[in-house]
Amino acid sequence: MSQQLVLTDYVDAGMRRVSVKPLEDGSFAGRIPGCLGLLAFADTPESCIDELRSTFEDWILVGLKFGDPLPILDGIDLNEVPVLEPVETL
């Protein structure tokens, strides 16, 4: 039985939305619609997608660290504040 992690599902949801377009200089720009400020550039579409995935993962972690609102992707809301149980319940 495999276990999926919420962050993995979130990254996968974002990567399904990837848009890669050629630039005038022959390179490529990639973005994920709805993820403001997230861009990646590379020499090929494949490397652009790889760069975008890495940048997206960092973008998520920085957003979580600083409490920036992240878009809800495929129903996954990383903005929800977790309910913590007291230590005594352990």
Summary of the structure (lengths in Angstrom):
residues: 90
radius of gyration: 16.1
end to end distance: 25.9
largest distance: 61.1
contacts: 204
relative contact order: 0.17
helix: 39%
strand: 16%
